Amino acid sequence: MVFIERLTKGTNLKNEILSGLTVALALVPEAVAFSLMAEVSPLIGLYSAFIIGLITAIMGGRPGMISGATGAIAVVIVSLVVRHGVEYLFAAVVLMGLIQLLVGVFRLGKFIRLVPHPVMFGFVNGLAIVIFMAQLSQFKFDAGGGAMEWLTGTPLYIMLGFVILTMLIIHFLPKLTKVVPAALAAILVVSGIIVAFGIETKTVGDIASISGGLPKFHMPDLPFTWETLKIIFPYSLVMALVGLIESLLTLSVIDEMTETRGRGNKESVAQGVANIVCGFFSGMGGCAMIGQSIINVSSGGRKRISGIVAAVGLLLIVLFGSSLIEQVPMAALVGLMFMVAIGTFEWASLKIFRKVPVTDVMVMFIVAGITVFFHNLAVAVIVGVIISALTFAWENAKRIRARKHVDEHGIKHYEIFGPLFFGSVTAFQEKFDVMNDPDEVIIDFKESRVADHSAIEALNKLTERYAKQNKKVHLRHLSEDCRMMLDNASAIIDVNIWEDPKYKIVSNKLA
């Protein structure tokens, strides 16, 4: 009772329920399509969407976000299914969930903060293109023998007409009224017209039957051996990374849309639990779905109720409403997903090409390209982060400078600006004129910091060079963390600092 009160507190129940029903309708063709992509039964995708959607809606870290069977996971698992069969898939999904659960328990979800904005732009733009391109298969028909050909003539015009009508309703209806979610209204209107006039066009039932019973507990039927673990672990690891990256990035997108903040670690735990349960109920695994999440939020679903309604609604469709849903025209659902793709694409990213560094633009295109052509979101994001990190390191490596002067005591001062780290040590070494410097030198780090082991080694080599010339070197204004780093390294590296074992200012005269 307390749980129900917490769910409904401050909630617009009408919007939440209608949004959830809209998402449930949109989940059906997606789950079926992703199941076929992974070469498993459509019911496996539908059950996965129900289980993952329900659990993450109840205990996830981002109310309003929708999870289910996704294309990103389907792309990873297809080779496992083809080579070893679905039983290995179920075991891999369980292990995937355990990995995600550990990520959440050890609070590693915070590392999503390391994903730069250009990578985010590339991710959502690539995903928008993938969502758009995935709908193009609905404009083809089976010409026999497994060959697929494009629609032509009247069937094509009918399909295009109703797709455009769906998009127009979704776009303009909110300007007139928000009583009913525009997406749901569009599906009902287009379906009503096609059924009322008996118009021949592709429907959900033409893709696959979605009728079934309740999902049943099933222990993966395979040998629990070291060999089995070696087979499934690589797939499980990639699936876990893909699922978490897509889920946490989707969480960030929904955060921006709703101007609220989700909890990444809690979402990681929920995704893990959901996939563990999914694997034991013959599911294909999944993660957050950016398209359905945007549909839900745009339709007014901001709380957990909308996600619960979507999951339960999907199950009810499978149990009791399959005959009706199979009559829903694919044109309506394609139009809906086209609008999702348009809404997902970051159009603002097209306006910043000349306002941001070229490397940021390059990262956006690379991440989007990998997402579109390889459907591997984990690789896309990781590549984007690596390129951004290397670019950052290179730019900072070029910024290290040294201002030099000799004081009235004949002591030469080097005032260092910029971080001293692996990328800048070569430039740092080149700043010093060891042979021609006076007998006493001060290196001032007031505007710099010693960042890593490479920096310590650079200091060690520099002081050795001065020592060979019988010259003294003093370090000034080292921050507390830099002093600690040098102290910790003293057992393996002799930094050769005279008169200043704790790396403080050596004397009043020098201070």
Secondary structure, DSSP 8 states (H G I E B T S, - for coil): -HHHHHHHTT--HHHHHHHHHHHHHHHHHHHHHHHHHTTS-HHHHHHHHHHHHHHHHHH-SSTT--EE--HHHHHHHHHHHHHH-HHHHHHHHHHHHHHHHHHHHTT-GGGGGGS-HHHHHHHHHHHHHHHHHHHGGGGEEEEETTEEEE--HHHHHHHHHHHHHHHHHHHHHHHH--SS-HHHHHHHHHHHHHHHTT----BHHHH--------------S--SHHHHHHHHHHHHHHHHHHHHHHHHHHHHHHHHHT----HHHHHHHHHHHHHHHHHTT----EE-HHHHHHHHHTT--SHHHHHHHHHHHHHIIIIIHHHHTTSBHHHHHHHHHHHHHHHS-GGGGG-TTTS-HHHHHHHHHHHHHHHHH--HHHHHHHHHHHHHHHHHHHHHTT-EEEEEE-TTS-EEEEEES-BSTTTHHHHHTT--TTTS-SEEEEEEEE--B-SHHHHHHHHHHHHHHHHTT-EEEEES--HHHHHHHHHHTTT-----TT-TT-S---TTT-
